[in-house]
Amino acid sequence: MSKKVVIVSTTPRKNGNSEILATEFMKGAVDNGNDVRMIKVREMDLKFCKGCFSCQKTNKCVIKDDFTKEMLYDICKADVLVFATPVYYYASSGQLKTFIDRMNPLFNVKQNIHDIYIIATAAENEARTFKGVKEDIKGYVDCYDDKKIKGTLFAGGVNDVGEVKTHKTYMKKAYDMGHKIK
């Protein structure tokens, strides 16, 4: 049985390394018969959450930008949610944090999402580089009883736009991780 997968790419760079890996993940998932949608945050007008909590009563956000009710609907109907981010100062990008904050209208809504995947890239290749990203997303996951981080891919040692393409191991890992979804 196929799954509905939503990938959230939060790199501000066109052809950024994390998005390249997200695209490989998507190819693997599609090749295994899944329905996949990628949201590219850099192409959105995405404003910061106001913290008004109006969405907790109405299940919709009061902010008028590209974060639409239809996008929220797609996310809550997904079985799998993938976050792809560059690592900034040992944490996820601000774009990812803003996107997750804006998902607040879904907090009291029944969601299909159970499995979360993380793809992160960084110039630095130390083991601790990815720790902050994982903790950021774990903070989101821990707010729900039925969600878990199912897989992670950290690709360190890539800085220049598109550089990850020269690392065949990372590319294969991304494809294989997506292809395992069924």
N, C-alpha and C positions, 0 to 999 in steps of 0.2 A: 504494500500500500504506500502510495506516495505521500509526502508531507509538504506542507506549505512552509516555506523558508523566507524570512525577511532578513536581509543583510543591511546593516547601517554602516556606511563608509563615512568616516569623519575626518579624512585627510583634507587639508585645505589646498593641497597641490594636485593639479590634474596629472594623472598617471603616477600618483604617489605610490610608494612601496606597499603600504598597507592595503591600498585599493587594488593593486595588482594581485596581491595574495587573495584578497576577497573575491576577485574575479575568477581566480583559479578554483577557489572553494566553490563558487557558483557553478563553474563548468562541471566539477565533479558531482555536485548535487543534481544538476540538470541531467547529466549523463546517466544518473541512477533513477531517473523518472520523477524527480521532485519538481514542484512549482516554486520558482524562486523569483523574488523581487529584490532589487538593490536600490536603496535610498542613498543618494549622494548629498550629504549635508552641505557641502561647499556650493551646491547649486540652489540652495534654499535661502530665503530670507527667514532666518530663525532668530527670534528675540529671546531674551532671558525670561525665565519664570519670574512672576511678580510675587509669588508666595502668598497670594490672596486666598487660596484654598477654595475658591468658588467652584472649581472643577470637582471637588469632593461631593458637592451637592448636585451638580448638573451633569457630570461626566463629560464636560467639554470645557475647553479653555477660552477665556475671555480675550486673549491676545489675538489680534488679526495679523497673521503672517502665513507663511507656506506650510506651517504645521497644521494640517487640516484634520477634520473629523474623519475623512476617508482614510487618511494615513493611519490614524489611531485605530480605525476599524481593521485595516489590513494587519496591523501589528497584533492586535488582540486575537485575531483569527489564525495567526501563524502558530505552527507547532514548534518551530525552531527560530530563535533570534540570534543573529551573529553581529557582534560589535567588532569593527575593524578600525584601529586607531594607530597613529604614530605615538611614540612615547615622548612626552615633554616633561622635563625635570622629574623623571622617575615616576610619572603618573600618566593617566590618559589625557588626551587633548581636551582643551576647553570646549571644543565643538561636541565631543562625546558627552561630557558632563552636562552641557546645556540640553542636548537631545534627551538624555535620560531624565533630567528634571522636568522637561516638557511632557514626558509620558505620565505624569501624575494623574491626569484624568482617568487613566486605566486602573488606578489603585483599587477601586471598589467594583470593578467590572470583571465578570467572568472572562478569563483568558484561556486560550488553548496552549500558550507557551509553557513548555516544561524544560526544554533543553536550551542552554545558552552556550555559545561558542565565542571565544575571544581570539582575535588576530591582532598582533601588535608588532610594529617594526621600530627599530632605533639605530642610531649610529653606534652607540655603545653596545658591547656584547657581553657585559658582565651579568652574572646570574641575578643580581639584585635589581637590574634595570627594569625587569618586567613586574616585579613585586607590587609596585604602586598601582599599576594598571589592573592587575588581578584584584587587589583590595578595593579599588574604586567600583568595579563591576560586582564584586562580592557584596558590597553594600547595597546595591540594587537587588540582587538575588535574595539576600537575607530578609528582605521585606515581605517575601512570599514563602508559603509553606511548600508549594508545589514546583518550584523552579530550582534548577541546579546547573552548575557550570559543567558541561558535558565534555568539552575539549578546549584546548588552548594551543596556539602556535605563536611562539615568540621568535622573530627573525632579527637577530642583532647583527651589527657590523654592516648595515646598509644605510647610507645617508643620501646619496645623490638620487635625483628623480630617476626611477626605473632601474636602479642598481640591483634590486632584488632579483631581476630576471637573470642575472649572471650566477645566481645561487640556485642551481637546479634542485638541490635537496629541499630548500624552502618551498619552491614551486610545487614539487611533488607532494610534500606534506600537506600543503593547502588543498590541492586537488583531492588527495586521498581522504582527508578529513571530511570534505564535502561529499565525496562519493560514498562514504559509510552511512550517510543518512538514508534511512528507509522507514 
